[in-house]
Amino acid sequence: MVKVPKIMPSGLPQGAFLFAPRVVIPPGGELVERPALPERQAQILIGLASSKTIKELAFEFHQSPKTVEYHKACLMRRIRVYDLAGLTRYAIRSGLVSA
């Protein structure tokens, strides 16, 4: 007899964790896929996960803090993470920064 996993209403196997668009971490599994990020959003993600402030990133990239905030908002919407801790977890799990 083959054990068939129960499917949740969202279409994910029971115990799976939906991390971001098109990214599923099965129970006890590894990150399967992550959405491609534009270069600037990846730089912002790495900077924020490395404890840099918006002002520090703005100075580093020669942009206004409002522009960096815009890139951060687009990034958060793209990967469906809505706080700084979630961004940091995403960066670590994606291998962009080390813990």
C-alpha positions as CSV (number, residue, x, y, z in Angstrom):
1,M,0.0,0.0,0.0
2,V,1.4,3.4,-1.0
3,K,1.1,6.2,1.5
4,V,-0.4,9.3,-0.1
5,P,0.1,12.6,1.6
6,K,-2.9,14.5,2.6
7,I,-3.4,17.7,0.6
8,M,-4.3,20.9,2.3
9,P,-6.9,23.3,0.7
10,S,-4.0,25.5,-0.6
11,G,-2.7,22.5,-2.6
12,L,0.4,22.0,-0.4
13,P,1.2,18.6,1.3
14,Q,0.4,18.6,5.0
15,G,3.4,19.8,7.0
16,A,4.9,21.7,4.0
17,F,5.8,25.4,4.5
18,L,5.0,28.0,1.8
19,F,7.9,30.3,2.0
20,A,7.5,32.7,-1.0
21,P,6.0,32.6,-4.5
22,R,6.8,29.2,-6.1
23,V,8.9,28.2,-3.1
24,V,7.9,25.2,-1.0
25,I,9.9,23.8,1.8
26,P,8.7,20.2,2.5
27,P,8.8,18.9,6.0
28,G,12.5,18.3,6.8
29,G,13.4,19.4,3.3
30,E,15.5,22.1,1.7
31,L,14.6,25.3,-0.1
32,V,13.3,24.1,-3.5
33,E,13.2,27.3,-5.6
34,R,13.4,31.0,-5.0
35,P,12.1,33.7,-7.3
36,A,14.7,35.6,-9.3
37,L,15.4,38.9,-7.8
38,P,16.6,42.0,-9.7
39,E,20.1,42.9,-8.8
40,R,19.2,46.0,-6.8
41,Q,16.6,44.1,-4.7
42,A,19.2,41.4,-4.0
43,Q,21.7,44.0,-2.9
44,I,19.1,45.6,-0.6
45,L,18.2,42.2,0.8
46,I,21.8,41.3,1.5
47,G,22.4,44.7,3.1
48,L,19.3,44.6,5.4
49,A,20.1,41.0,6.4
50,S,23.6,42.2,7.3
51,S,22.1,44.7,9.8
52,K,22.6,47.8,7.6
53,T,20.1,50.6,7.9
54,I,18.1,52.2,5.1
55,K,20.3,55.3,5.3
56,E,23.5,53.3,5.2
57,L,22.3,51.5,2.1
58,A,21.1,54.7,0.4
59,F,24.6,56.2,1.0
60,E,26.3,53.1,-0.3
61,F,24.2,52.9,-3.5
62,H,24.1,56.7,-4.1
63,Q,20.3,56.8,-3.9
64,S,17.8,58.5,-1.6
65,P,16.5,56.6,1.4
66,K,13.0,56.8,-0.2
67,T,14.3,54.9,-3.2
68,V,15.8,52.2,-1.0
69,E,12.5,52.0,0.9
70,Y,10.8,51.5,-2.5
71,H,13.1,48.7,-3.5
72,K,12.6,47.1,0.0
73,A,8.8,47.3,-0.4
74,C,9.0,45.7,-3.9
75,L,11.2,43.0,-2.6
76,M,8.9,42.2,0.3
77,R,5.9,42.1,-2.0
78,R,7.8,39.8,-4.4
79,I,8.8,37.2,-1.8
80,R,5.7,37.7,0.4
81,V,7.6,38.5,3.5
82,Y,6.4,41.5,5.5
83,D,9.0,42.1,8.3
84,L,12.7,42.5,8.6
85,A,13.1,39.2,10.5
86,G,11.4,37.4,7.6
87,L,13.7,39.1,5.1
88,T,16.7,37.9,7.1
89,R,15.4,34.4,7.3
90,Y,14.8,34.4,3.6
91,A,18.4,35.7,2.9
92,I,19.9,33.0,5.1
93,R,17.8,30.1,3.7
94,S,18.5,31.3,0.1
95,G,22.3,31.3,0.9
96,L,22.7,35.0,0.2
97,V,24.1,35.6,3.7
98,S,25.5,33.3,6.4
99,A,23.9,33.1,9.9
